[in-house]
Amino acid sequence: MSRNIFGPTQPNEGSTARDHLANERTYLAWHRTGISVAALGVAVAKFAPNRGGHAVAAGFILIAAGLLVSAYGTVRYRVISRQLESGEFAPATFAAVVTSSVVTVLALLAVVVLI
């Protein structure tokens, strides 16, 4: 196993490369979603007409939700990378449901604060 600037290389046997690339694509999708939610928070805080402190509060809630999505994506990416390298896999059932539920509740809370 040799090393490069990105870390140790793995032999491309079977679906190793495909699995790692799929994990990277999923990681980028989590980040894209987190950035989108956070950007929505910035837009709400900055451009919600005549809402004042409520718009800022709603914006901060959405920014926090976006950061949570990005953080979960990072943790999940690292867990899956280790699992792929060890030859095992455990689907994310509980953590994914909890993260999605928390983000949904935060988004609804932001809407209630904005109204």
N, C-alpha and C positions, 0 to 999 in steps of 0.2 A: 504494500500500500504506500503510495507516494503522497507528498503534500504539495499544495499550491497555496496561493494567497487566500483562498476560500476555505482551507482546511484539508483534511485527508481525503484522498480520492477513493472511490469504491469501485470494485470491478463491476462492469455492466453485464451482469448475468441475469437472465430472465427479465423480470419487470422492475429491477432496482432503479434504473434511471427514470422510467416512467412513473413509478410511485413517488420518488422524490420530487420530480417536476410537478406532479399533480398536487403534492403537499405545498410546494411554493406558490402555485397558482391559487390555491385555496387561501393561503396566508395573505397574498396580495388582495384577494377579494374581501377578506375581513378588514384589511386596512382601508381599502377603497370605501367600504361601507362606513367605517368609523370616521374617516375624513369627511364624507358626505353629511353625516349626521352632525358633526362638529361645525361644518360650514353652514348648515342650516341654522344652527344655534347662533353663529355670528350674524347671519342675515337677520334673524328674528330680533336679536338684541340691537342691531344697528338700524333696521329699516321698518320695524313695526310702528305704524302711525299712531300717535297719541296714546301710547301705552306706558311710557316712562319706565319706572322701576319694575313693573310687571314684565315688560319686554326683556329687560336685562336679566331678571331672574329666570325667565323661560329660556333665554339664550344660554345662560350658564348651565341650566339643567341639561339642555341638549348637547352642549359641549362635553359635559361630564359623561353623558351616555355614549357619545362618540369615542371618547377616550377609553371607556370601559370596553367597547367593541374592539378597539385596536389592541388593548392589553390582553383581552381574551384570545384574540387571534395570534398574538405573539406566544403566549403560553401554550396554546394548542399546537402551533407549528413546532415548537421545541419538543413537546411530548411526542408528537407523531414522528418526528425525525429520529428520536431515540428508539421508538418502537420499531420503526422500519429497519434501523441498523441492527437491532437485536433479533429481528425476524418474527416479531409478534405484533398484534394490533388489537386495541380495545376501543370500540366506538365510543364517542362522547355522547352519552345519552343525558345524564343528569346535568352536567356542567353546561351543555349547550342549551338545554331547556331553561335552566336558571338564568343564564346570561341573556337569552332572548326575552324572557319574562321581565327581568329587571329593566332592560332597555325599553320594552314596551310600556311598562309602568312609568318610567321616567318621561317618555314621550307624552303619555297621557297627562301626567302631572304638569308638564310644560304647557300643554294646551289649556288646562284648567287655569293655570296661573296667568296665561295670556288673556283669557276671556275675562 
